Amino acid sequence: MNILTLTEISKIYGDLKALDKINLTVEEGEWLSIMGPSGSGKTTLMNIIGCMDKPSLGKIDLAGQDISKLSSKELTIVRRDMIGLVFQQFHLVNYLTALENVMMPALVNKNMNRNEAQRKAKELLALVGLAKRLKHKPMELSGGEKQRVAIARAMINDPDIILADEPTGNLDTETSNMINELFMKINQERNQSIIIVTHSLELANLASYKYKIENGEFNMILPTIQF
């Protein structure tokens, strides 16, 4: 089943073509990595897939729904309900505990009551290895722990796809390897579709497929063989 299909997606700013006729299909359970130099169009592409921006041309199908013509308000709902976002800077709320940070999107979504959100948040924090850090606030957590909280938060609403933008960019090598293994676990054990933008070749090579974007153009590098 196709979770995401981009058809001839272009993004144009005046005379600048940031994306040029991008075509991409992501099936359920696939993990894609996207690499490319600064200014290549990676962030623009992630913003469009993540419903934070609209394409100038082309069509986007997410889980059977054409989202390319939706209003900004409608895109906010799609992003909230169908997409899990993980950022380089974590974006945790400093005055909330790890548990409360993970619960927050579920409570905003209003598909769960507080007890249900708390139960699920505890399960996800256990999944990412933070069962004993539920009551800790971000300032009491290491960088790797903060990112694991952010990954758990991205999963709370059972998204159709997780988008991660340089998720190991602020982490040391050992902690990065831990996050890499966590994404692999989530992909394999939960059949979660994932798209990761990264400069890390180690992380990119774990994906099912690896792409490079340069000058707004998109090309598959090589399917990554996993043993």
C-alpha positions in Angstrom: 0.0 0.0 0.0 1.3 3.4 -0.9 1.4 5.8 2.1 2.8 8.8 0.2 3.0 9.7 -3.5 4.5 12.9 -4.9 3.8 13.6 -8.5 5.7 16.2 -10.4 6.1 18.4 -7.3 7.8 21.8 -8.0 8.3 24.7 -5.7 9.1 28.1 -7.3 10.1 31.3 -5.6 10.2 34.0 -8.3 13.0 33.0 -10.6 14.3 30.3 -8.3 13.0 26.7 -8.8 13.7 25.1 -5.3 12.2 21.8 -6.4 11.9 20.6 -10.0 9.3 18.0 -10.8 9.9 15.6 -7.8 8.4 12.2 -8.1 8.4 9.8 -5.1 6.5 6.9 -3.8 6.7 5.6 -0.2 5.0 2.3 0.6 3.8 1.2 4.0 6.7 0.2 6.2 9.4 1.7 3.9 12.3 3.8 5.3 13.8 6.4 3.0 16.8 8.6 3.5 17.4 11.9 1.7 20.8 13.4 1.4 22.1 16.5 -0.3 24.2 19.7 0.2 22.9 22.8 2.0 20.5 24.7 -0.3 19.7 21.7 -2.4 16.0 21.7 -1.6 15.9 19.1 1.3 14.2 21.4 3.8 11.7 22.7 1.1 10.8 19.1 0.3 10.4 18.1 4.0 8.2 21.2 4.6 5.9 20.2 1.7 5.7 16.6 2.7 5.1 17.7 6.3 2.2 20.0 5.4 4.1 23.1 6.5 4.2 24.5 3.0 2.4 24.0 -0.3 3.9 23.0 -3.7 3.7 25.5 -6.6 2.9 22.6 -9.0 2.1 18.9 -8.7 0.1 16.5 -6.6 0.6 15.0 -3.1 -1.3 11.9 -2.1 -1.1 10.9 1.6 -2.7 7.7 2.7 -5.2 7.9 -0.2 -6.0 11.6 0.3 -5.0 14.4 -2.1 -3.6 17.0 0.2 -2.0 19.3 -2.4 -5.0 21.6 -2.7 -5.9 21.8 1.0 -6.1 25.1 2.9 -3.5 25.9 5.5 -6.1 25.1 8.3 -6.8 21.7 6.7 -3.1 21.0 6.3 -2.6 21.7 10.0 -5.1 19.0 10.8 -3.4 16.5 8.4 0.0 17.3 10.0 -1.4 16.8 13.5 -3.2 13.5 12.7 -1.2 11.8 10.1 2.5 12.9 10.3 5.0 12.5 13.1 7.8 15.2 13.1 11.3 14.8 14.6 13.6 17.8 14.5 17.3 18.4 15.1 16.6 20.8 17.9 14.1 18.5 19.7 11.5 21.3 20.3 10.4 19.9 23.7 8.4 22.1 26.1 10.9 22.9 28.9 8.3 23.1 31.7 6.7 19.8 30.9 8.0 16.4 31.9 9.0 13.8 29.4 5.7 12.0 29.9 3.7 15.3 29.4 5.7 16.2 26.3 4.8 12.9 24.7 1.1 13.1 25.8 0.7 16.7 24.4 -0.1 15.9 20.7 -2.6 13.3 21.7 -4.5 15.7 24.0 -4.4 18.4 21.3 -5.7 15.8 18.8 -8.6 15.0 21.2 -8.8 11.4 20.0 -7.8 10.2 23.5 -8.7 11.1 27.0 -6.0 12.0 29.5 -5.8 8.5 30.9 -5.5 6.9 27.5 -2.8 9.4 26.4 -0.9 8.8 29.6 -1.0 5.0 29.1 0.2 5.2 25.5 2.9 7.8 26.3 4.3 5.5 29.0 4.4 2.6 26.5 6.2 4.7 23.9 8.7 6.0 26.4 9.4 2.4 27.4 9.9 1.6 23.8 12.5 4.2 23.4 14.2 3.2 26.7 13.0 6.0 29.0 10.6 4.1 31.2 12.6 5.5 34.3 12.7 9.1 33.1 9.0 9.9 32.8 9.0 12.7 35.4 12.2 14.3 34.2 12.0 17.7 32.4 14.1 18.4 29.3 16.8 20.3 31.3 17.3 17.1 33.3 17.8 14.9 30.2 20.8 14.4 27.9 20.7 15.2 24.2 20.1 11.6 23.3 17.3 11.3 25.8 15.6 14.5 24.6 15.7 13.1 21.0 14.2 9.8 22.2 11.4 11.8 23.9 10.8 13.6 20.7 10.6 10.4 18.7 8.1 9.0 21.2 6.1 12.2 20.9 6.1 11.8 17.1 4.5 8.4 17.4 1.7 9.2 19.9 -1.0 9.8 17.3 -0.1 6.7 15.2 1.1 8.7 12.2 1.1 7.3 8.7 4.6 8.5 8.3 7.4 9.9 10.5 9.5 12.7 9.0 12.9 13.3 10.7 15.1 16.3 9.8 18.7 15.8 10.8 17.7 13.8 14.0 21.3 13.1 14.9 22.8 16.4 13.9 23.3 17.7 17.4 24.5 14.4 18.9 27.8 12.7 19.5 28.8 9.5 17.6 27.8 7.1 20.3 24.4 8.8 20.9 23.8 9.0 17.2 24.3 5.3 16.8 21.8 4.7 19.6 19.2 6.9 17.7 20.0 5.1 14.5 19.3 1.8 16.1 16.0 3.1 17.5 14.8 4.2 14.1 15.7 0.8 12.7 13.7 -0.9 15.6 10.7 1.3 15.0 10.7 0.7 11.3 11.1 -3.1 11.6 9.1 -3.9 14.7 6.2 -1.4 14.1 6.3 -1.4 10.2 6.5 2.4 10.5 7.1 4.4 7.3 9.9 6.9 7.8 11.6 9.6 5.8 14.8 11.0 7.2 16.9 13.9 5.9 20.4 13.5 7.1 24.1 14.3 6.5 25.0 11.1 8.2 26.0 8.3 5.8 25.7 5.8 8.6 22.0 6.7 9.2 21.2 7.0 5.5 22.6 3.5 4.8 20.2 1.9 7.2 17.2 3.0 5.1 15.4 0.8 2.6 16.2 3.4 -0.2 18.6 6.3 -0.3 18.0 9.4 -2.4 20.1 12.5 -3.2 18.6 15.9 -3.9 20.7 18.6 -5.6 19.6 21.8 -7.3 16.0 20.9 -6.7 16.4 17.6 -8.6 15.8 14.2 -7.0 17.5 10.9 -7.8 17.8 7.5 -6.2 21.3 6.6 -5.3 21.1 2.9 -4.9 18.8 0.5 -2.9 20.4 -0.2 0.4 21.0 -3.9 0.9 20.3 -4.9 4.5 21.6 -8.2 6.0 
